[in-house]
C-alpha cells in the first residue's frame, strides 16, 4: 500500500530556499525540488540526439520531511484536509484557505 503525502507536483515548498516541486516519489518519501540539491553528472556525447558531452547539473531528490508547504498568505504552514462536496481539498492550518490550484 502506497503512502499519501500533502506535497504535490508544482507546490511551493520551503527548505532553506523556496522552490517548486518537480516530482514526488511517495514510495521512497522523497521530492525533487527545482534548483535545490544540485548535483553534477557526467554526460556522454550523442551525435544522433544532438547532445554534447561534458558535465551537466541536475536536481537530486531530498527527503519529504525536510520540506514544508507554502501558503500564499501565511508562508510555510502545515496542511489539513476538508471535504468540499464530494472532493477532499488541502487547507492551510493557520488561515483556513484552500491550497488547491484551480
ChimeraX attribute file (.defattr): number of C-alpha atoms within 10 A of each C-alpha:
attribute: neighborCount
match mode: 1-to-1
recipient: residues
	/A:1	4
	/A:2	7
	/A:3	8
	/A:4	10
	/A:5	12
	/A:6	14
	/A:7	20
	/A:8	19
	/A:9	13
	/A:10	15
	/A:11	21
	/A:12	21
	/A:13	23
	/A:14	18
	/A:15	15
	/A:16	9
	/A:17	8
	/A:18	18
	/A:19	19
	/A:20	17
	/A:21	20
	/A:22	16
	/A:23	17
	/A:24	20
	/A:25	15
	/A:26	15
	/A:27	10
	/A:28	12
	/A:29	15
	/A:30	18
	/A:31	23
	/A:32	21
	/A:33	27
	/A:34	19
	/A:35	16
	/A:36	19
	/A:37	13
	/A:38	14
	/A:39	10
	/A:40	11
	/A:41	11
	/A:42	10
	/A:43	13
	/A:44	11
	/A:45	12
	/A:46	10
	/A:47	9
	/A:48	6
	/A:49	7
	/A:50	8
	/A:51	11
	/A:52	12
	/A:53	12
	/A:54	10
	/A:55	10
	/A:56	12
	/A:57	13
	/A:58	12
	/A:59	15
	/A:60	16
	/A:61	19
	/A:62	18
	/A:63	12
	/A:64	18
	/A:65	10
	/A:66	12
	/A:67	21
	/A:68	20
	/A:69	21
	/A:70	20
	/A:71	23
	/A:72	12
	/A:73	10
	/A:74	12
	/A:75	15
	/A:76	19
	/A:77	17
	/A:78	15
	/A:79	21
	/A:80	15
	/A:81	15
	/A:82	12
	/A:83	10
	/A:84	8
	/A:85	7
	/A:86	6
	/A:87	7
	/A:88	10
	/A:89	15
	/A:90	18
	/A:91	21
	/A:92	22
	/A:93	15
	/A:94	15
	/A:95	11
	/A:96	14
	/A:97	14
	/A:98	17
	/A:99	18
	/A:100	10
	/A:101	6
	/A:102	3
